[in-house]
Amino acid sequence: MSHLFDALRIKDITLRNRIGVSPMCQYSSDDGVANDWHLVHLGSRAVGGASLVIAEATAVVAEGRISPGDAGIWADKHVEPLARINRFVKAHGAVPGLQIAHAGRKASASRPWEGDAHLADDAGGWPTVAPSAVAFGGALDKVPAALSREQIRGVQQAFVAAAQRALAAGYEWLELHGAHGYLAHEFLSPLVNARTDEYGGSFENRIRFVVEMTRAVRAVWPERLPYAVRLSCTDWVEGGWDIEQSIELARRLKAEGVDLIDCSSGGAVPRVKIPVGPGYQVSLAERIRREAAIATAAVGMITEPAQADEIVRAGKADMVLLAREMLRDPYWPWHAAKALGHRDAIKPPVQYERAF
């Protein structure tokens, strides 16, 4: 029976424990370029004992950013600042990961602390794209342009180029962002995708964008390195994307070379009632792990060491990814190791030993 501080090997990568840092947007880049904020933000979580540190949703094209402050990997200039961070992360025992993303109709928004609303094109914003010309709604009211088949192929190739740059930057874990109402999820959800061609309508058509892109990215991402996909496993709306479709997609993605499903939920449409509470998404990871026979990561209000340990011990997921709790406490893994009787599982850097 595995526990929270057992190592986890996927392909040629071994994680020192089952605790990872979930990708969290920092909205602090300049033209997509990472800076000292990102070095400290990501580096401190590696020092804190996490086994996997996944950098925030990183745009594969400039127009795929959520906000003007988003991280990017659409140009060669982005590679070395990211490589600098990754060298530090690896030096402190963690595996550096990257989430590659396109925000779709949710792009061109202001930063959360500046209103989190769509920016006009003459106020720093830009035109958005999506599977269908339907706005998200509320403060995100821009009507996106529906992608043509040729544009779809262009976006897919941008993901491929991003994967190649990620490898050049020293990442050892790659994750496709297919959740939270961003572009890939927009293709999956019948609440958003109103296309009538081969990319819309039936389940087979709605998953085509993600399956094709996964196949193309896996072709350039080394077989020895893990490739994960984050899914919103349910829209929490009747008639939307749901757990049954997620399980079937996970089976297809496994056949395409995906190694792990990062199981989140929601974000496709506004004003959805989500049953938020401790571990409220864990059952999604458990079902996909069991029914699709693929490794999963559990996320969502996982805050207590015993809670995280039970998820792994009970086989509900292979690992946990923490977000807000890691912001509150970058050294959560150290404290969890002490609380669970595994003090020797995480060795602090020599500079900090006297405090532990």
N, C-alpha and C positions, 0 to 999 in steps of 0.2 A: 504494500500500500504506500503510495507516494505521499509526501507531505510538502509543506510550503518551502522547506529549505533543502529539498532534494534538487539535484541538478536535472536539467531537461536538455536532451540532445535532439536537435532537428537538423537533418542533413549533416553537414560538417561543423555545425555551430553548437556549442554547449553553453547553455545558460547556467549560471552558478546557483540560481534558485528559481522559484516560480513567480517572482514579483517583477513586473515591468512597469515602466512609465508610459502611460497612454499619451498619444499625441495631443498637444494642447496649443492652440493658436496663441501667439504672443503679439501679433499685430505691430511688430517693432522693427521690421526690415525696411531698408531703403532701396527701392527698385528691386526687391526680392533678395537683396544681399544680407546674409547673416552678419551679426556684429558681436560685441562683447556681451551684450545682454544674453544672447543665445548661448554663448560659451559658459556663462555662469549658471544660467537656468538649467541647461542640460548637464553640464559638468558636475554641478552640485548633487544631482540625483544619482550620478554614477558613483561619486564619492560616498553618497549615502547608502549604498549597498544594493541598489536595484540591479537586476541581471540584464535587463533590456531597457534601453532608453530610446524611445521612438520620437523623432523630431516631428514637429507640427505639420499639419496639412500643407504641402509644399506644391505650389502651382506649376503645372507643366507648360503653361503658356501665360503670358502677362494678363490676358483678359480672363483667365481662369481663377484669378485671385478673388477671395472674398472681399478684401479691402485693399487700399493702396499700401498698407503696411504688411501685407502677407509675405511669407517666405516664398522664394522661387527657385526653380532649377531648369528654367527654359534657356539659359545662356551659360556659356563656359565661365563667365565671370563669377558665377555662383559657386563653382566647385571648390576653390581653395579655401574660402572662409568656412565652408562646411567641413572640409578635410581637417582643418585646424581643430575644430570642435571634436571631430571623431577621434583624432589622435589622443586627445585628452580623455575622452570617454573610455577608450580601450585601455589606456594606461592605468585606469582605475578599476579595471576588471569587468566592465559592462560591455554589452554588445550594442553598437550604434545602429539604429534603425531609422528608416525614412518612410513617411506616408506621402505618396504622390497623389495629386488631386486636381480636380477642376470643379469650380463652384457652380457652373451652369447658371441657372436663372437667379441664384442667390449671390452672384458676383456683383462687383461694383457698389459695395456698401461701405458706409462709414464704419470706423472702429466702434466697438461696443460702448466705449466711454465717450464717444462723440455722437451717439444717437442710434447706431446700428440700423440705419435706414439707407435706402438706395440713394446714391449720389447722382445728381444731374450730370450730363456729359460736360457741361460748361463749368462744373464745380469739382472737377477731378475724377468724375466717373467715366464710364465707357459703356458701349452697347453690350448686351448680354446675349447668350445663346442657350438653347435647351432642345430637348427632343421635339417639343411642341411650343407654339407661340402663345403660351398661357403664363401669366404672371403668378408669382407665389402668393401675393396678397399682403394686406396690411402695409407696413412701412416699406416692404420690398415689392413695390408696385410696378417696376419696369416690366414691360412686355418683351420677352426675349424673342430673338429671331430663331425660327425652327432650323435646325441644322440640315443641310443637304447631305446626300450620300457622300459626296466628295469631301465635304467638311468633316463628316464623321470619320472618314479615313485619315484626314489630317490630324484630328484630335488624337486618334489612336496612335499615330506615328509620333506625336508629341510625347505621349506616355512612354513609348519605346525609347526615344531620345533621352527622356528624363531618367529612365532606368540605367542607361549607359553612363550618364553623368553621375548618378548615384554610386555606381561601381567605382568610377574614377575618384570619387570623393572618399572612398573607404568604407562605405556602408556595408554591413554584413547581414542586413535584414531589410526586406522591402515589403511595403504594404500598399495595396491599392485602396483608395478611399471610395467605397461603394455605398456609403451610408449618409444619413442626416440631410437628405434632400438635395445633395449636390449632384453633379451631372450623371454619374453612373447610376445612382439611386433613382434619378428622374426617369431614366430609361426603364428601370425595373418596375416602378410603381404604376399600376393602371390608373391611379388617381391623378397622375401627372402626364403620362405618356398617352397622347391621343393620336399617334401616328397610324396611318393605314398602309404603310409599306412593310418591308421585311423587318423593320425595327420596332414595330408596334402591333398592338392587338393581342395575339396569343402569348402564352407564357414563353414558347419557343422563340418568338420574335422579340419579346421584351428583354430576354436575357442575352440576345445576340451580341449587343454592344460590349457587354462585360466579358462574355466568353471569348469573343474575337480578340479583345484587347489583352486578356489574360494570356492567350496563346501567343500573341505577338511579343508581349513583355517577357514571358518565360523563355522565349527563344533567344533573348539576349542576356537575360539575368542568369548567372551561372547555376547549373544544376546543384552544385555543392552548397549553395546559400539558400536560406528559407525565403519563401514568397508567401505572403499572407494577404487576405482580403478582409476588409472591415465591411460588414453588412449591417444595415438596419433590418433586423430579422422580422420586424413587424411595423406597420404604419400605425397600429392601434386604431384603425378605422375599418369598419366592415366594408368589404369590397376592395380593400387596398392590398398592398404587398403583405404577406403574412408568413408565419413560421413554416407552414407546409411548403410554400414556394421556396423559402430559404433553404430548407433541408434538401430539396431536389436540386437547387442551384449549387449547393455545397458539394453534392455528389458529382455534378458535372465539373465543377472547378477542381476537385481532387483529381479527376481524370486528366485535367489540363496541366497538372503539376503544382497546384496550390497546396501548401503544407499546413496551413492553419487558418481558421475563420475567427476573426475578432468580432464578437457578437454584441452589437449595440442595437438601438431601435429608434424609431421616430424621425421626425424632421422633414417628411415629404410635403406636408401641408400644415397650415397654421391652425390654431385653436383646437388642438386635439387633447382629449383627456387621457393622460398617461398615469398609470397607477404607481407613482414614484414612491419608493420606500427602500429600506436596506436590501441590497441584493436583488432588486426587482427585475433585473435582466438575466440573472444567473440561469433560470430555467431554459432560456433560449439557447445558451451555450451548452447546457446539458443535453437538450434534445438533439441539437446538431451533432454533437460529439457521438452520441449513441446511435442516431439513425442514419447519419451520413458517414460514420466511421472515419472522421477526420479530427485532428487536434483542434481545440478551441481555446480562446481566451475569454474570460468573463470580465465584464465591466459594469459599473453603475452602483454607486453608493456602497462600495466595499471599503469599510473604514477600520474595522477591528481585526487584530491579528488572528483571533480564534475563528472569526467569520471567514477570513481568507483561507486559513488552514483547512477548515472544514470543506470548503469548495473543492480544494485539491484532493484531500483525503477521500471524499465521497465520490470522486470521479465525475464531478459535475463539469469540470473544465481542467485543462492541463496547466493553466496558469491564470493569474489575475493581473489585470492592468489597472493601475490606480491613476487618477487624474487630480481632482481637487484635493484629495487627502495628501498627495505628494506636494502640492503647493503649500499646504499648511505645515507640512513636516517633511522636508527633503530626506530626513534620516529615518523615515518610517520603517524601512527594512531592519535597521539596527534595533530599533525599539521592539519590533515584532519578534526578532530573534531572541531577545532577552525575555520577552513575555511568554514565549512558547518553549523556553528551555533549550534554545539552540544558540547560546551566546557565542560559541566558537564558529558558527556557520559563516559569519561575516567578520572579516578582519578589518578594522579601521586603518586608515593611513597612519603612518608613524607620527605625523604631526598631531593627530587627534587621540593617540592611544591613551594618554594620561587622563583623558576625560571619560574613558570607558573601562 
